[in-house]
Amino acid sequence: MNTESKILARALGGEVLEDVLIIDVHVHWGKWLCMHLPSAEEGIVQKMESTGVSKSCINGILNPDVAEGNDQVAAASKRYPDKIIGFAALNPYHPTRMIDELRRCVEDLGMKGLKVHQMVSAPAYSPFPIDPLDAEWIEVWKYLNERELPVLWHGIVSEEVIKRFPRVPFIMAHGSSSPQSFHKLAHYPNFHIETASTQNTRWFMGEAVEALGPERVLWGTDAPLDDFAHRWGFVLDSDLSEDEQRLVLGGNAARLLKL
């Protein structure tokens, strides 16, 4: 147990950490295929309130119609403006051009970032391979680079994309459980990781902070596929100092999102 941080003891005692900014950068909105997610949608907000999560970055990437999913996320952020931060979703196979949908999400719907997922490029779903440096994707990266908007990525993004667009904060989804990846990409200042993974081991957190510094590790859960309270343990029961824990739990996300 980390005896240097009082946050862990307070959390184990059931205290809601109202003085700790906690931002989950990886939350899904809506149903996932045929899976039963009892805490989905409005239940997410209730769960946030009961566990003390300050804000969640929510995306609708799992909706087959990305425009519909983005509209649902935008509506949720309007209903809960102090709790929900919308992240756009894009699919190169959708009839609407990606750059047009991204502009709509950012400029009309007020979204603060983008989520991309390899599901849309997996062989079972894809009519042709995705090249993250083709003309359509380049438009997307340039738009985000101009505005310094973060990207939560699960596949699709390549090392060359991270290198060519240095003002985009790229956040590798589930990155804390991939030491081979975060060591390889650690020298890019705009490369970040988040903690959503069922396979995290206790030493991953220390190794991630050693490789990237405490300012480039963010807290994520993959909720509602995982539980907010469960994912705290990976950060709180680590050897990080209390100041470092506060950065990971919310301070870093707040900085990237310009909150």
Secondary structure, DSSP 8 states (H G I E B T S, - for coil): --SS-HHHHHHHTT---TTS--EEEEEE-S--TT---TT-THHHHHHHHHHT--EEEEE-TTSSSHHHHHHHHHHHHHHSTTTEEEEEE--TTSSS-HHHHHHIIIIIT---EEEEEGGGGSTTT-SS---TTSHHHHHHHHHHHHHT--EEEESS--HHHHHH-TTS-EEETTGGG-HHHHHHHTTSTTEEEE---TT--HHHHHHHHHHH-GGGEE----BTSS-HHHHHHHHHTSS--HHHHHIIIIIHHHHHHT-
